[in-house]
Amino acid sequence: MAMTTNTADGDAIAEMNTTPLIDVMLVLLTLLIITLPLQTNAVKLDMPRITPPQTPPPAMTLTVDFDGATLWNGVPVDRATLDADLAAAAHQDPQPDIHVAADRLAKYDAVALVLSDAARAGATHIGLVNTQNY
């Protein structure tokens, strides 16, 4: 395993042959890589199972006409009655879905006023319907 070389002066220099050591190191490195368990990036969580409700919540229709008039399930209502109906709907369990259908010619501030009234009453299931025409 040793090797001897001569310098220009004729002195002998002893050097170690490292080729077999590199071979042994590569074999050990290969065995180490093979025996290590594979690392996974998955995080295992035990999530609770939530069952969907058996019946869908009721849906209430709130329509805003072109002139700003509001209809609650097809019945014209004034603002005080609308606030009372929205508050009653917000306190139901399960809370009904409120479908807001605005006329194409309705002003933005009338629709925004109805939406803010519903949010102020505590309704959380509010959605706009029939918007594909716009």
Secondary structure, 3 states (H helix, E strand, C coil): CEEEEECCCCCEEEEECCHHHHHHHHHHHHHHHHHCCCCCCCCCCCCCCCCCCCCCCCEEEEEECCCCCEEECCEEECHHHHHHHHHHHHCCCCCCEEEEEECCCCCHHHHHHHHHHHHHHCCCCEEECCCCCC
